Amino acid sequence: MLKSTTTPVALLIFTLLIVSPADAYAQDRSGDDCYAHVVHLSKDIGCRVTGSHSNEMAGNYISQRFIEYGLNVRMQEFGFESRFCDDCEEISNGKNITGKNIIGILEGKSKKKIIIGAHYDTVPNAPGANDNAAGVGVLLGLAKSLSNKNLNHTLVFIAFDGEEHGLIGSSYYLENVENPETIEFMINIDSVGRGNILVPMVWNHESSHKDFFQSGYLQSPLWLTSTIYKEAKAEGLSVYSNIVKDQLQLVLFDQITNPVYSMSDSGVFLENNIPSAGYVMYKIQNGSNNMKLNYAHYIPDIHTKNDTYDKIEVQNLEIVEKIITNSILTLDKEREAMTHSSSYGGGLLVGLNKNLFSIPWWAVFLSFSLMPLLISITIFIKSRYYFIVIAPSFISLALLVLIKDSEPFSAITTGIKTNLVIFIIFLILISVMETRRYKMTLLFTFSIVSYLIGSMMFFVDLCPINTPAVKIYLIVSLYIISQVIYSYFSFGKKRTRKHPSGANQL
C-alpha cells in the first residue's frame, strides 16, 4: 500500500523538477511566441535594410508564418531610389532597389477591412530588435490569435518594407490598393518591445515646442483612440493621453491645421483620410507628462547596433498584443453595428467613456434642424425682437451652404470665422437694442459657451464620416439653439406695465 502511494508522488516531484513553474507559465504566454519571432528576425537574420539579402530572408519568414496561420498571402514589390544601403550586396547609395510588402489576408463576413501593420526593415548596422522586430512579432502573434475568430471585418496584416527610407512601403500600398473606401481603420505597431508607457506616433512637426503627442490623438478618431486607451488601461499599462481620457477636452486649433509628420506608417493612412492609430512604447522616468520631440531619448538604443533581442521586455509584447486583440474584437462588433444601426446608412457616432452610441441621421436632422427652426418661428410670431433670432439663423445657414463642399482645413477655418462673425453681429445688435449690463453679460456668456462647444466638435471626431460639412452644420445648429434659448428668455416675453386700476396691462 505504501509503495503504491509513493510512486505517484515521486512521479509528480520528478515532473515538477523537469517542468519548472516558469516554463509552465511560459507555455500560456502569447508574448513568448512574439519574442521567438523577435529573436529570429534580429539575431538569426540580423540587420534588414530594404534591398538586402537579409531583408529578403525576413520577408520570406513572415510570409511563411502567415501561410501557417491560414492567411491568404501575397507579395507587393515596389522600386525606389535608396538613401542608404550600406549592407546591401552590390548596391550603392542612389541606386534603384526593390522593396516588398508582405500581406496576409483573413477574410471576414464583409468586404470592410481592418489593417494591422508593422514595418520589418531596419536602418544600416542595426539588428532592429525593438525597431521593429518587436512590432512584427506582435503582428504575427495577432495573425495567429485572430485567425480562428469569426469576424465581421476582413483583417489585412501587412509587414511594410521601406519604412526607414521614408514610409515608402505603406505609401505604395495605399497608392495601389483597390477600393480604399472599404478600409475601416488601421492600427500600426512600432518599437513596442521596451518601455513603460504607450504613446501615439503622429505629431505636428511645426509644434515641437508643444506637447507633440496631442495631434496624434487629434488626427486619429476618438472612437479608435479611446478604445485602445480603455483596453490599455484595463491591462494596467500607462497611456500618454492628454487628450483622450474619460472625458473630452478642448485643444488648440493650430495643432490640427498645421501639417502632420509621422514617425511610422500610420501617418500615411491619416494623410489619406483613413482612420488610423499608431503606437510606440517609451521609457519614461517618474511618469513624466512633458515629453518633447526627441523620440530617441525615450526609445533606448533605437537605430543603433545596441538594439538587440536580449533587451526586449517580453511582457510588453504580450500586453500590446492583448490590447490590440481586444480593441479589434470590440471595434469589429461596434463598427459593424453602427453601419447597420439605421436604414439611412448609419448615424452620428457619440463616444461616452468606453461606450459608443449611434444616433440615426433622421434623429440628428430633427434635433439639430427642425426643432431650432420651429422654436425660431414661434419666437418670430410672439416676439417684437424676432429679427435678433432670425437674422443669425439665416446668416449661419447661408454661410453653411457656401462652405459645405470646402476642403477640410479650409472648412474648419471658415466655420470658426463664421462663429466669430455671428458672435460679433449679436454683440452689435444687443448693444443697440438693450443697454443693461447684465443682459449684455448674459449674451456674452451664451455666445462664448456656444462658440467653445461648437469649436470643440472640430477637435474630437464624433462623426463616423469625417466630413467637415457635418461638423460645421452641428456647430451652426448649436449656436442657433443657444441664441434661441437666450432670446426666448430675454426678449420673448412680452413686457408688462401696471395699469392705474392695478391690473397688469400690455
C-alpha positions in Angstrom: 0.0 0.0 0.0 2.8 2.4 0.9 4.5 1.6 -2.4 1.5 2.4 -4.5 1.1 5.8 -2.9 4.7 6.9 -3.0 5.2 6.1 -6.7 2.7 8.8 -7.9 4.2 11.3 -5.5 7.7 10.6 -6.8 6.5 11.0 -10.4 4.8 14.3 -9.5 8.0 15.6 -7.9 10.1 14.5 -10.9 7.6 16.3 -13.2 7.8 19.5 -11.2 11.6 19.3 -11.4 11.6 18.8 -15.2 8.9 21.4 -15.9 9.5 24.5 -13.8 6.6 26.9 -12.9 8.2 29.5 -15.1 8.2 27.1 -18.1 4.7 26.1 -17.4 3.6 29.7 -17.2 5.5 30.5 -20.4 3.6 27.9 -22.4 0.4 30.0 -21.9 2.1 33.3 -22.7 1.5 34.8 -26.1 4.4 37.1 -25.5 6.8 34.2 -25.8 5.7 33.4 -29.3 6.1 37.1 -30.2 9.6 37.0 -28.6 10.6 34.0 -30.6 9.9 36.0 -33.8 12.0 38.9 -32.4 14.9 36.6 -31.7 14.8 35.1 -35.2 14.5 38.3 -37.0 17.0 40.4 -35.1 19.5 37.7 -34.0 19.4 34.9 -36.6 18.7 37.2 -39.6 20.0 40.5 -38.2 20.1 43.9 -40.0 17.3 44.0 -42.5 17.9 47.0 -44.8 15.5 47.2 -47.7 17.0 45.5 -50.8 19.5 43.4 -48.8 19.5 39.6 -48.8 18.7 39.6 -45.0 15.7 41.7 -45.7 14.5 39.1 -48.3 15.0 36.4 -45.7 12.9 38.3 -43.2 10.2 38.7 -45.8 10.2 35.0 -46.5 10.0 34.2 -42.8 7.0 36.5 -42.3 5.1 35.1 -45.4 5.7 31.5 -44.2 4.2 32.4 -40.8 1.2 34.0 -42.5 0.7 30.8 -44.5 0.9 28.6 -41.4 -1.8 30.7 -39.8 -4.1 30.1 -42.7 -4.0 33.6 -44.3 -4.1 34.3 -48.0 -0.6 35.7 -48.7 0.6 38.0 -51.5 3.7 40.0 -52.1 3.7 43.6 -53.2 7.0 44.6 -54.8 8.0 48.2 -55.4 11.1 50.1 -56.5 12.6 53.3 -55.3 15.9 55.1 -55.1 17.9 54.2 -52.0 19.0 56.8 -49.4 21.3 54.3 -47.7 22.1 50.7 -48.3 25.4 50.0 -46.5 24.9 46.3 -46.2 23.0 45.8 -49.5 25.0 43.4 -51.6 26.4 45.1 -54.7 24.1 48.0 -54.3 25.3 51.5 -53.6 23.6 54.7 -52.5 21.4 56.3 -55.1 20.7 53.0 -56.9 17.2 51.8 -57.5 16.4 48.9 -55.2 13.3 46.7 -54.6 11.2 46.6 -51.5 8.5 44.1 -50.7 5.3 44.4 -48.6 4.2 41.1 -47.1 0.4 41.0 -47.0 -1.7 38.3 -45.2 -5.5 38.4 -45.6 -8.1 36.8 -43.2 -11.4 37.0 -44.9 -14.4 38.2 -42.8 -18.1 38.4 -43.4 -17.9 41.7 -45.1 -15.6 43.5 -47.5 -14.8 46.2 -44.9 -11.2 45.9 -43.9 -9.2 46.4 -40.7 -5.5 46.8 -41.4 -2.8 45.9 -38.8 0.7 46.9 -39.9 4.3 46.8 -38.7 7.5 47.5 -40.7 10.2 44.8 -40.9 13.1 46.8 -42.4 15.9 48.4 -40.4 18.4 51.2 -40.7 22.0 50.0 -41.6 24.1 48.3 -39.0 21.2 47.9 -36.6 19.8 44.5 -35.7 16.4 46.2 -35.1 15.1 44.1 -32.2 12.8 46.8 -30.9 12.7 48.8 -34.1 10.9 46.8 -35.4 11.2 43.1 -34.9 9.1 43.7 -31.8 6.3 45.2 -33.9 6.5 42.3 -36.4 6.5 39.8 -33.5 3.2 41.3 -32.2 1.8 41.4 -35.7 2.5 37.7 -36.2 1.1 37.0 -32.8 -2.1 38.8 -33.7 -2.3 37.0 -37.0 -2.1 33.7 -35.2 -4.6 34.5 -32.4 -7.2 36.2 -34.6 -7.0 33.5 -37.4 -9.6 31.4 -35.6 -12.0 34.2 -34.9 -15.2 34.6 -36.9 -15.1 38.4 -37.5 -17.3 40.7 -39.4 -14.4 42.6 -41.0 -11.7 41.3 -43.2 -8.4 41.5 -41.5 -5.3 42.6 -43.5 -2.0 42.0 -41.8 0.8 43.9 -43.6 4.6 43.8 -42.9 5.7 47.0 -44.5 9.1 47.4 -46.2 10.9 50.7 -46.8 9.7 52.4 -43.7 13.1 53.6 -42.7 13.6 55.1 -46.1 10.5 57.4 -45.7 7.4 55.3 -45.3 7.7 54.1 -48.8 6.1 50.7 -48.4 2.9 52.0 -46.8 2.7 54.8 -49.3 3.0 52.4 -52.2 0.3 50.2 -50.7 -2.2 53.0 -50.4 -1.4 54.3 -53.9 -2.3 50.9 -55.4 -4.9 49.4 -53.0 -8.3 48.6 -54.6 -11.3 50.2 -53.1 -9.6 52.2 -50.3 -13.1 53.3 -49.1 -13.5 49.8 -47.7 -10.7 50.3 -45.2 -12.5 50.9 -41.8 -9.3 51.7 -39.9 -5.6 50.9 -39.5 -3.5 50.1 -36.4 0.3 50.4 -36.6 2.8 48.7 -34.3 6.3 50.0 -33.9 9.0 49.7 -31.3 6.8 48.2 -28.5 9.4 45.9 -27.0 10.9 48.3 -24.4 9.3 50.9 -22.3 6.6 51.6 -19.7 4.1 53.9 -21.5 2.2 53.6 -24.7 2.1 56.8 -26.8 0.7 57.8 -30.2 3.1 58.2 -33.1 1.9 61.2 -35.1 2.6 64.8 -34.2 2.5 68.3 -35.6 6.0 69.0 -36.9 5.6 72.7 -36.6 4.8 72.4 -32.9 7.9 70.8 -31.5 7.9 73.3 -28.6 4.5 71.9 -27.5 3.2 68.6 -26.4 3.6 67.0 -29.8 1.6 63.9 -28.9 -1.6 65.9 -28.8 -2.0 65.9 -32.6 -1.6 62.2 -32.6 -4.8 61.9 -30.8 -6.4 64.7 -32.8 -5.6 63.1 -36.2 -6.8 59.7 -35.0 -10.6 59.5 -34.5 -12.0 59.4 -31.0 -13.7 56.1 -31.3 -10.4 54.4 -32.2 -8.0 56.0 -29.8 -10.4 55.8 -26.9 -11.0 52.1 -27.4 -7.3 51.4 -27.4 -6.8 53.7 -24.4 -9.5 51.8 -22.5 -8.1 48.4 -23.3 -4.6 49.5 -22.3 -5.9 50.9 -19.0 -7.7 47.6 -18.3 -4.3 45.8 -18.7 -2.7 48.2 -16.3 -0.5 49.8 -18.9 0.1 53.6 -18.8 -1.0 55.5 -21.9 0.1 59.0 -22.6 -3.2 60.7 -23.0 -3.6 64.5 -22.5 -6.5 64.4 -25.0 -8.4 61.2 -24.9 -9.3 60.5 -21.3 -12.6 59.6 -19.7 -13.9 62.9 -20.8 -13.5 65.1 -23.9 -11.1 68.1 -23.7 -10.7 71.2 -25.8 -7.3 71.6 -27.6 -5.6 74.3 -29.6 -6.8 74.9 -33.1 -3.4 75.2 -34.7 -2.5 71.7 -33.7 -4.9 70.3 -36.2 -4.5 72.8 -39.1 -0.7 72.6 -39.2 1.0 69.9 -41.4 1.4 66.5 -39.8 4.6 64.5 -39.6 4.6 60.8 -38.8 7.2 58.6 -37.2 5.7 55.5 -38.8 3.3 54.1 -41.4 0.1 55.1 -39.6 0.7 58.7 -40.7 0.4 57.7 -44.4 -3.1 56.4 -43.8 -4.1 59.5 -41.8 -2.9 61.8 -44.6 -5.2 59.8 -46.9 -8.2 60.4 -44.6 -8.2 56.8 -43.4 -8.7 56.4 -39.6 -5.5 55.2 -38.1 -3.7 54.9 -34.8 0.0 54.1 -34.4 1.6 53.4 -31.1 5.1 53.1 -29.7 6.5 52.2 -26.2 8.5 54.9 -24.4 10.7 54.6 -21.4 9.6 57.4 -19.1 11.0 58.2 -15.7 8.6 59.2 -12.9 5.6 59.3 -15.2 6.7 62.5 -16.9 4.0 64.2 -18.9 6.3 66.8 -20.5 7.7 64.8 -23.5 9.0 66.7 -26.5 10.1 65.9 -30.0 13.2 63.9 -29.1 12.0 60.3 -29.6 15.5 58.8 -29.5 15.7 59.9 -25.8 12.7 57.7 -24.9 13.3 54.7 -27.2 16.6 53.3 -25.9 19.2 52.2 -28.5 16.9 52.9 -31.4 18.8 52.9 -34.8 22.0 51.6 -33.2 23.9 48.3 -33.0 22.7 48.0 -29.4 19.1 47.4 -30.3 19.4 43.7 -29.5 16.9 41.0 -28.7 18.2 40.4 -25.1 16.9 43.8 -24.1 13.4 43.2 -25.2 10.8 43.1 -22.3 8.7 40.1 -23.2 5.7 41.2 -21.1 5.4 44.3 -23.3 4.9 42.1 -26.3 2.2 40.1 -24.5 0.4 43.2 -23.2 0.4 45.1 -26.5 -0.8 42.0 -28.4 -3.7 41.6 -25.9 -4.6 45.3 -26.1 -4.8 45.3 -29.9 -6.6 42.0 -30.0 -9.3 43.2 -27.6 -9.5 46.5 -29.4 -10.0 44.8 -32.7 -12.6 42.4 -31.4 -14.5 45.3 -29.7 -14.4 47.6 -32.8 -15.3 44.8 -35.1 -18.6 44.4 -33.4 -19.3 48.1 -32.7 -18.4 49.4 -36.1 -20.5 46.7 -37.8 -23.4 47.5 -35.5 -23.0 51.2 -36.3 -23.1 50.5 -40.0 -26.4 48.8 -39.7 -27.9 51.0 -37.0 -30.2 52.8 -39.4 -31.8 52.2 -42.7 -30.4 55.6 -43.7 -26.9 54.3 -43.6 -25.5 54.8 -40.1 -25.8 57.8 -37.9 -23.9 60.2 -35.6 -21.4 58.3 -33.5 -21.1 59.5 -30.0 -18.4 58.3 -27.6 -19.1 58.2 -23.9 -16.3 56.6 -21.8 -16.0 53.1 -23.2 -19.4 53.0 -24.9 -20.2 54.1 -28.4 -23.7 55.2 -29.3 -25.1 55.6 -32.8 -27.9 58.2 -33.4 -29.7 57.7 -36.7 -29.4 60.6 -39.2 -33.1 61.3 -39.2 -32.9 61.9 -35.4 -29.9 64.1 -35.9 -31.8 66.1 -38.5 -34.9 66.5 -36.3 -32.8 67.6 -33.3 -30.4 70.0 -35.0 -32.6 71.3 -37.8 -36.4 71.2 -37.4 -36.5 71.9 -33.7 -34.5 75.1 -33.8 -36.5 76.2 -36.8 -39.8 75.6 -35.1 -38.6 77.5 -32.0 -37.4 80.3 -34.1 -40.8 80.6 -35.9 -42.6 80.6 -32.6 -40.4 83.4 -31.3 -40.8 85.2 -34.7 -44.6 85.2 -34.1 -44.6 86.2 -30.5 -41.6 88.5 -30.1 -41.2 92.1 -31.3 -37.4 91.3 -31.3 -37.8 88.4 -33.7 -35.0 89.6 -36.1 -32.4 89.1 -33.3 -33.2 85.3 -33.6 -33.9 85.0 -37.3 -31.1 87.1 -38.7 -28.2 84.9 -37.3 -30.1 81.8 -38.4 -30.2 82.9 -42.0 -26.6 84.1 -41.9 -25.4 80.8 -40.5 -27.4 78.7 -42.9 -26.3 80.8 -45.9 -22.6 80.5 -44.9 -23.1 76.8 -44.4 -24.4 76.4 -47.9 -21.4 78.3 -49.3 -18.7 76.3 -47.4 -20.3 72.8 -47.3 -18.1 71.5 -50.1 -14.9 73.1 -49.0 -11.6 71.3 -48.3 -11.3 70.1 -44.7 -8.8 72.7 -43.3 -10.5 75.5 -45.3 -13.9 74.4 -44.0 -12.6 74.3 -40.4 -11.1 77.8 -40.7 -14.3 79.2 -42.3 -16.5 77.6 -39.7 -14.7 79.2 -36.8 -14.7 82.5 -38.6 -18.4 82.1 -39.1 -18.9 81.7 -35.4 -16.8 84.8 -34.7 -18.8 86.8 -37.3 -22.1 85.8 -35.9 -20.9 86.4 -32.3 -19.8 90.0 -33.3 -23.1 90.6 -35.1 -25.0 89.6 -32.0 -22.9 91.9 -29.8 -23.7 94.8 -32.0 -27.4 94.0 -32.2 -27.7 93.6 -28.4 -25.8 96.7 -27.7 -28.2 98.7 -29.9 -31.4 97.1 -28.6 -30.5 96.6 -24.9 -28.0 98.5 -22.9 -28.5 97.0 -19.5 -25.2 95.5 -18.4 -26.5 92.2 -17.0 -28.2 91.2 -20.2 -25.1 92.0 -22.3 -23.1 89.8 -19.9 -25.6 87.0 -20.3 -25.4 87.2 -24.0 -21.7 87.3 -23.9 -21.6 84.2 -21.8 -24.0 82.3 -24.0 -22.1 83.3 -27.1 -18.7 82.2 -25.7 -20.1 78.9 -24.4 -21.8 78.1 -27.7 -18.6 79.0 -29.6 -16.4 76.8 -27.4 -18.8 73.9 -27.6 -19.2 74.2 -31.3 -15.4 74.6 -31.9 -14.7 71.5 -29.7 -16.7 69.4 -32.2 -13.9 70.1 -34.7 -11.3 68.7 -32.5 -12.9 65.4 -31.5 -14.2 63.1 -34.0 -17.8 62.5 -33.0 -18.8 61.6 -36.6 -18.3 58.3 -38.3 -17.9 60.1 -41.6 -15.1 62.7 -41.3 -17.0 65.3 -43.2 -16.3 69.0 -42.4 -19.8 69.9 -43.6 -21.4 67.7 -41.0 -19.3 69.2 -38.2 -19.9 72.8 -39.4 -23.6 72.1 -39.5 -23.6 70.9 -35.9 -21.7 74.0 -34.9 -24.2 76.3 -36.5 -27.0 74.4 -35.0 -25.6 74.5 -31.5 -25.1 78.3 -31.9 -28.6 78.8 -33.1 -30.0 76.8 -30.3 -28.1 78.8 -27.7 -29.2 82.1 -29.2 -32.8 80.9 -29.4 -32.8 79.9 -25.7 -31.3 83.3 -24.8 -33.6 85.3 -27.0 -36.6 83.4 -25.7 -35.9 84.1 -22.0 -34.6 87.6 -22.5 -36.8 89.0 -25.3 -39.6 86.5 -26.0 -41.7 87.5 -23.0 -43.9 90.5 -23.6 -43.2 93.3 -21.2 -45.9 94.3 -18.8 -46.8 97.6 -17.1 -49.0 98.5 -14.2 -52.5 99.9 -15.1 -53.9 102.5 -12.8 -56.6 100.1 -11.9 -53.9 97.7 -10.5 -54.2 95.1 -13.3 -51.3 94.2 -15.4 -51.7 95.5 -19.0 -49.6 95.3 -22.1 
